[in-house]
Amino acid sequence: MHEITKFIKLSPRREAIFHKAKQSSVEPPSPAIRLLCPTRWIVRADALKSVLDNYNALEVTWSEALDIVKDTEAKARLQGILAHMKRLQGSLAHMKHFSFYYAVALGQLILSQCDNLSRTLQNSTISAARQAVTALTVKTLSSIRSDESFDLFWTKTMKAAEALNIS
């Protein structure tokens, strides 16, 4: 994930391709791609959500970027990402596999709750209202472990994957 987001954000040309693909997409408007920070846990859910929201635009960007990249280091990095994806799934179309989409969606669900908890706990002062939010977040994290919650998440993820033609 870190390489995927970094590869877009660190190149103005690839970012322009991404924005062009995003504008021509039929998907509803969504925020831009967010960099996945390996050291700051608080922004990880937002980065995963940005990948989910921009799924089709990212696929278009990969295919166009491979054709236009001239820089050998960047081309090697892109081929490394694609090779890594191939190793993981046996296909260059890693993002088209349900297992990848499911993992990103599950990570976003869990990390979004953890982000709320982390923000509250890292605050130097915690008010009664903040403590209530913390208790609610812990309760939510516990409740998403139930069978009913999993079934709902599975159904929602399957529908989203079908809409994106992910198998």
ChimeraX attribute file (.defattr): number of C-alpha atoms within 10 A of each C-alpha:
attribute: neighborCount
match mode: 1-to-1
recipient: residues
	/A:1	16
	/A:2	14
	/A:3	14
	/A:4	17
	/A:5	19
	/A:6	15
	/A:7	19
	/A:8	22
	/A:9	18
	/A:10	11
	/A:11	12
	/A:12	10
	/A:13	14
	/A:14	20
	/A:15	19
	/A:16	14
	/A:17	20
	/A:18	25
	/A:19	18
	/A:20	14
	/A:21	19
	/A:22	22
	/A:23	13
	/A:24	9
	/A:25	14
	/A:26	10
	/A:27	14
	/A:28	9
	/A:29	11
	/A:30	12
	/A:31	11
	/A:32	16
	/A:33	26
	/A:34	20
	/A:35	23
	/A:36	22
	/A:37	15
	/A:38	10
	/A:39	8
	/A:40	8
	/A:41	14
	/A:42	18
	/A:43	17
	/A:44	24
	/A:45	24
	/A:46	19
	/A:47	22
	/A:48	27
	/A:49	22
	/A:50	20
	/A:51	26
	/A:52	19
	/A:53	18
	/A:54	23
	/A:55	18
	/A:56	20
	/A:57	22
	/A:58	24
	/A:59	17
	/A:60	16
	/A:61	20
	/A:62	19
	/A:63	10
	/A:64	15
	/A:65	21
	/A:66	16
	/A:67	9
	/A:68	11
	/A:69	15
	/A:70	10
	/A:71	9
	/A:72	9
	/A:73	10
	/A:74	15
	/A:75	16
	/A:76	14
	/A:77	14
	/A:78	19
	/A:79	14
	/A:80	13
	/A:81	17
	/A:82	19
	/A:83	17
	/A:84	15
	/A:85	17
	/A:86	14
	/A:87	12
	/A:88	12
	/A:89	16
	/A:90	11
	/A:91	15
	/A:92	16
	/A:93	14
	/A:94	21
	/A:95	18
	/A:96	19
	/A:97	15
	/A:98	17
	/A:99	14
	/A:100	16
	/A:101	23
	/A:102	18
	/A:103	12
	/A:104	18
	/A:105	22
	/A:106	18
	/A:107	15
	/A:108	21
	/A:109	17
	/A:110	14
	/A:111	22
	/A:112	21
	/A:113	18
	/A:114	20
	/A:115	18
	/A:116	15
	/A:117	21
	/A:118	15
	/A:119	13
	/A:120	17
	/A:121	14
	/A:122	9
	/A:123	10
	/A:124	6
	/A:125	9
	/A:126	13
	/A:127	10
	/A:128	9
	/A:129	9
	/A:130	16
	/A:131	14
	/A:132	12
	/A:133	15
	/A:134	21
	/A:135	13
	/A:136	14
	/A:137	18
	/A:138	15
	/A:139	11
	/A:140	13
	/A:141	18
	/A:142	10
	/A:143	13
	/A:144	15
	/A:145	10
	/A:146	10
	/A:147	10
	/A:148	11
	/A:149	12
	/A:150	14
	/A:151	11
	/A:152	12
	/A:153	17
	/A:154	15
	/A:155	12
	/A:156	13
	/A:157	17
	/A:158	17
	/A:159	13
	/A:160	16
	/A:161	17
	/A:162	12
	/A:163	9
	/A:164	14
	/A:165	12
	/A:166	18
	/A:167	12
